[in-house]
Amino acid sequence: MRIAILADVHANLAALEAVLRHAEAQAATDALWCLGDTVDYGPQPSECIARLRGLGTVAVAGNHDRAATGAIGTEEFNPDAATAAVWTRARLSQDDAAYLNALPEVAYAGAGRDASPEAGASGAEFTLVHGTLRDPIWEYLHSHEAALAHLERQQTPFSFVGHTHIPVLVLPGDEFPHGCELYHLEDGARRQLPGDRKLVINPGGVGQPRDGDPRAAYAVYDSEQKTITVHRVEYDIPATQRLMEDAGLPRWLIERLAIGR
């Protein structure tokens, strides 16, 4: 199987469509996993929800998915993010909101079975979560301490996380001063999954990358080769920016797409 793993689409349909086309060219169409934050920030929340649902995507909830429905508050958001959440909420259908509210915070996959939030970790290969297993929708996994706390709770050999919008691999080991190391994954980076230790992979952000590369990011898992490959994909950034301008979304959210920050 070849599976496409996405995170942080953030209502950017142009980026999502570019990634889906690229995944099809990579023959990564056996399954699609989404690690949260399908909506918010961007101009086409309902369209992104419909596209992913139409493909049978297995998805988990992110903080912006919950905030966009009012399930959680926006007190922890910066002003631009809070403004976008209110804008998004006004444009979601009842069905959209029900879908987002029903998303689980954690799902499990692998070992010859479909991804599922209900099956539990027993026998699974992968854990899917937006933030960390310590705080599934809020915590950023961008420090050694957060990574170790996540790994302590990880019951499967491997996990996929999102939220930071940066493609990263976390490798634990006694040879590292902090007990683990975090590696930024460049375009085309391919990693063999180890058989002797846990691993955490962040595929990066589809709709709002934050590592200085404005191209959409996602990953492909090859179950036969036991490899993870990160890809960067160009998309029509000005088209998304124009839609955001027409919608009156905050200026910084528009500008940051072009610089990948």
Secondary structure, DSSP 8 states (H G I E B T S, - for coil): -EEEEE---TT-HHHHHHHHHHHHHTT--SEEEE-S--SSSSS-HHHHHHHHHHTT-EE---HHHHHHHTSS-STTS-HHHHHHHHHHHTT--HHHHHHHHH--SEEEEETTEEEESSS-STT-SEEEESS-SSSTTT----SHHHHHHHHHH--SSEEE--SS-SEEEEEE-TTSTTSEEEEE--TT-EEE--SSS-EEEEE--SSS--SS--SEEEEEEETTTTEEEEEEE---HHHHHHHHHHHT--HHHHHHHHHT-
